[in-house]
Amino acid sequence: MVSGHPLRWTSNRVAVGPITSTRNALVKDVVRLHGAKGRRLAGLILLEGPRLVEEAVAAGIEVEVAFTSDPAAYPDAIEVSAAVLERLSTTTTANAVVLVARHPDPSLRPGADLAVLWDVSEPGNVGALIRSAAAFGLDVVVAGPGAADPYAPKALRAGAGGHFHTAVVRRPSLSLSDLAGYTTVATVAHGGARPMRGDGPVALLIGSEADGLPDDVVHAASERWTIPTGGVESLNAAVAGSIAMYEVARAR
């Protein structure tokens, strides 16, 4: 059990243990999920730590298998040695529980307000923006062209459970033509105004920290918005995007 929530097994794996060898075949399979290619091929994600696991299980995520060095706290998980748990983890200090789950695949719901991440390539920024979207009630976060994998371990840690309170959709080939019917608001460092909220849904476009949004995206957007920063040249992408999401939510 994880805080009263049963792990919902979706595979034929049998919870046997303890596993003490880092060369165990199942351990090797899970380690492949440390990389984006491994996650993509397997259709699985890796969740680490009690808080994140609790958020995911409470949200009803489909659990494939879980591992722990504390079987008394997590009796549904496979017991592993400290060395194996360290190998399974992506952090310097291993967490008490590591969980493998099916990759969520929500749809892009029509009429929902979106935060579209464009060339936001740093996973920590992606996760922080997902966390802000969940906090401010935005319906969907779209990891668009050039965006880091929103389910990378670093993005999940930065999201602090936000992934399970808002829909996170990957659309690497997205174009503005796919956002017909939305008021597209480009966040720009200079030359924009405060966004005007209409009756329809908003797609808030957030670009990379170094270069911002591509010029063609900015020019094609319905509106441009600049956050006044006084003598500071610009803000961190996650900070700027979070402020913009708050403004969108406040205008509802």
Sequence and secondary structure as in RCSB ss.txt:
>XXXX:A:sequence
MVSGHPLRWTSNRVAVGPITSTRNALVKDVVRLHGAKGRRLAGLILLEGPRLVEEAVAAGIEVEVAFTSDPAAYP
DAIEVSAAVLERLSTTTTANAVVLVARHPDPSLRPGADLAVLWDVSEPGNVGALIRSAAAFGLDVVVAGPGAADP
YAPKALRAGAGGHFHTAVVRRPSLSLSDLAGYTTVATVAHGGARPMRGDGPVALLIGSEADGLPDDVVHAASERW
TIPTGGVESLNAAVAGSIAMYEVARAR
>XXXX:A:secstr
 BTTB   B S       B  TT HHHHHHHGGGSHHHHHHHTEEEEESHHHHHHHHHTT  EEEEEES TTT T
TSEEB HHHHHHH SSSS  SEEEEEE       TT  EEEE S   HHHHHHHHHHHHHHT SEEEE TT   T
TSHHHHHHHTTGGGTSEEEE TT  GGGGTTSEEEEE SSS B     SS EEEEE BTTTBS HHHHHHSSEEE
    TT     HHHHHHHHHHHHHHT 
